[in-house]
Amino acid sequence: MMIGEPSGTAGAPILKIILEQGLSNILVVVTRYFGGILLGTGGLVRAYSEATLKALEKTTYIEKIIGYKVKLCIDYDKLEKLKYYANKSNFKIVAIEYLESVEVIVEIKKEQLEEITNNNNKKALNILKYDILEEKYIDI
């Protein structure tokens, strides 16, 4: 007596669709309840493939890229300029702490970090210092 689906009728078709869609870091779960109809291997492949495609059509995708969580220290008079720059450059300000200088925690792409810490922008934004707190996946 055989338990489960015939080899190659569930996982392989689901994986094929995931790869064709260019997706990664995703989990697809298909549950099939036996309803008394024997589909055969071709029918099973079609059923799992169709279920996967329908699920992926209804999915909200979140694109992420490796970036950094960084603490920037700036003067008070440069805070609005940094907020404007962050909005324009599409990086996220996570927190602001008002101390002797303003400490701003941002989530930023590697290229953006290099851009704001190069000599020209570092002076324009008056970044007193910065510390990379962690490397992490960030939304793009």
C-alpha positions as CSV (number, residue, x, y, z in Angstrom):
1,M,0.0,0.0,0.0
2,M,1.3,3.4,-1.0
3,I,1.1,6.4,1.4
4,G,1.5,10.0,0.1
5,E,1.6,11.2,-3.4
6,P,3.4,9.5,-6.2
7,S,7.0,10.7,-6.6
8,G,7.5,13.9,-8.5
9,T,3.9,15.0,-8.5
10,A,3.9,17.6,-5.6
11,G,7.2,19.1,-4.5
12,A,8.9,19.2,-7.9
13,P,6.0,21.0,-9.7
14,I,5.7,23.5,-6.9
15,L,9.5,24.2,-6.9
16,K,9.5,24.5,-10.6
17,I,6.9,27.3,-10.4
18,I,8.8,29.1,-7.6
19,L,12.0,29.0,-9.6
20,E,10.3,30.1,-12.8
21,Q,8.9,33.1,-10.9
22,G,12.4,34.0,-9.7
23,L,11.4,33.8,-6.1
24,S,13.5,33.0,-3.1
25,N,13.0,32.8,0.7
26,I,9.4,31.7,0.2
27,L,7.3,28.8,1.5
28,V,4.4,27.4,-0.4
29,V,2.1,24.9,1.3
30,V,-0.5,23.1,-0.6
31,T,-3.0,20.9,1.2
32,R,-4.9,18.4,-0.8
33,Y,-7.7,16.4,0.8
34,F,-8.6,13.2,-0.9
35,G,-12.1,13.5,-2.3
36,G,-12.4,10.1,-3.8
37,I,-11.3,11.1,-7.2
38,L,-8.2,9.4,-8.5
39,L,-6.3,12.1,-10.5
40,G,-3.3,10.1,-11.7
41,T,0.1,11.6,-11.9
42,G,-0.7,14.1,-14.6
43,G,-3.8,15.3,-12.7
44,L,-1.8,15.6,-9.5
45,V,0.9,17.7,-11.2
46,R,-1.8,20.0,-12.7
47,A,-3.6,20.3,-9.3
48,Y,-0.5,21.2,-7.4
49,S,0.8,23.6,-10.1
50,E,-2.6,25.3,-10.4
51,A,-2.9,25.7,-6.6
52,T,0.6,27.2,-6.4
53,L,0.0,29.6,-9.2
54,K,-3.2,30.8,-7.7
55,A,-1.6,31.3,-4.3
56,L,1.3,33.2,-5.8
57,E,-1.1,35.5,-7.7
58,K,-2.7,36.5,-4.5
59,T,0.5,37.0,-2.6
60,T,1.9,40.4,-1.6
61,Y,5.6,40.4,-2.3
62,I,8.2,42.2,-0.2
63,E,11.5,42.8,-1.8
64,K,14.5,43.0,0.5
65,I,18.2,43.6,0.0
66,I,21.1,43.4,2.4
67,G,21.7,46.8,4.0
68,Y,22.6,48.3,7.3
69,K,21.2,49.7,10.4
70,V,23.3,52.7,11.1
71,K,23.5,55.4,13.8
72,L,24.3,58.8,12.5
73,C,25.2,61.7,14.8
74,I,24.4,65.1,13.4
75,D,24.0,68.7,14.6
76,Y,20.5,69.8,15.4
77,D,20.4,72.3,12.5
78,K,21.0,69.5,10.0
79,L,18.1,67.3,11.1
80,E,15.5,68.6,8.7
81,K,18.1,68.4,5.8
82,L,18.7,64.7,6.7
83,K,15.0,64.0,6.9
84,Y,14.5,65.6,3.4
85,Y,17.5,63.6,2.1
86,A,16.2,60.3,3.6
87,N,12.8,60.9,2.0
88,K,14.3,61.8,-1.4
89,S,16.8,58.9,-1.3
90,N,14.2,56.4,0.0
91,F,15.9,55.2,3.2
92,K,14.1,54.8,6.4
93,I,14.6,56.7,9.6
94,V,13.9,54.3,12.4
95,A,14.5,56.5,15.5
96,I,15.7,59.9,16.5
97,E,17.3,60.6,19.9
98,Y,18.0,64.2,21.0
99,L,21.2,64.3,23.0
100,E,24.2,66.6,22.8
101,S,23.9,66.0,19.1
102,V,21.0,64.3,17.3
103,E,21.4,60.5,17.0
104,V,19.4,59.2,14.0
105,I,19.0,55.4,13.5
106,V,18.5,54.6,9.8
107,E,18.0,51.5,7.6
108,I,20.0,52.1,4.5
109,K,21.4,50.3,1.4
110,K,25.2,49.8,1.2
111,E,25.4,52.2,-1.8
112,Q,23.4,54.9,0.1
113,L,25.6,54.6,3.1
114,E,28.7,55.1,0.9
115,E,26.9,58.1,-0.7
116,I,26.0,59.9,2.5
117,T,29.4,59.3,4.1
118,N,31.5,60.4,1.2
119,N,33.3,63.6,2.0
120,N,31.0,66.0,0.1
121,N,27.7,64.7,1.6
122,K,29.3,64.1,5.0
123,K,30.1,67.8,5.1
124,A,26.8,68.9,3.6
125,L,24.8,66.9,6.1
126,N,27.3,67.6,8.8
127,I,27.6,63.9,9.9
128,L,29.7,64.1,13.0
129,K,30.2,60.3,13.1
130,Y,28.4,57.2,12.2
131,D,28.4,53.6,13.4
132,I,27.1,50.5,11.6
133,L,25.0,48.8,14.2
134,E,24.2,45.7,12.1
135,E,23.9,44.2,8.7
136,K,20.3,43.3,7.9
137,Y,17.7,42.7,5.2
138,I,15.9,46.0,4.5
139,D,12.8,46.7,2.4
140,I,13.4,48.2,-1.0
